[in-house]
């Protein structure tokens, strides 16, 4: 018999959720002091190692309202390990420049500069002296007013459509691999693979097949996942923000309700240059995506009828 897990409501906020627990191979105390300078960390717990007074068995700190745990225990042989290159700590803040400047001044090195990104946010990547990477992100809604972002979005192709189905079902058609395979490519092409990890930084890999054996593989990531409302994805990076060799576009999907229970769909493709935009247009972007959205609507309506 399965039992429901105990409620965490009685626990302190700083021990709820999933907490990163990092080992520092004898440098946890040094790291704790550094994070106080670099990220304004607040110390919550500090337990020295009983056998080694210069090391920490356990520590818990709070950075940007989130908890981080540190230890030296069991890490004695980790000093020679290379810095983590596929994992980073993400800080989402409202004053990104201040966070960035403080961290750099404290001694973090710049991996990718903090600047406005093509997906609409301000973002940069740092590495601390212990080999841990830290991303600082200021959401675009804060960094730049929405109207200004749209006005500045050069090299964009946009399609708006009304889908005669509820927004929840349209969202499923975009995010569930078994559903997106049924409509994403205009016939006679079809999507034979959709390998998704639906989270910012997670993979969005696809494989399209043509009527004569053609194949187009796409590798990218999700940049933003706002349930039921907005998706942003790109082929400029592969999973965990590894830069792609030949990026082409960033896609933005926005969904909203109509007054009669249908869904407004706004689908945009942003490009780095006018040449890339025109190349995409000449590939039949408008005709192809209208045909695909027709297929999306037919699928969504059939799902809605099945739920009725």
Order of alpha helices (4+ residues) and beta strands (2+ residues): beta-alpha-beta-beta-beta-beta-alpha-beta-beta-beta-alpha-alpha-beta-alpha-alpha-beta-beta-beta-beta-beta-beta-beta-beta-beta-alpha-alpha
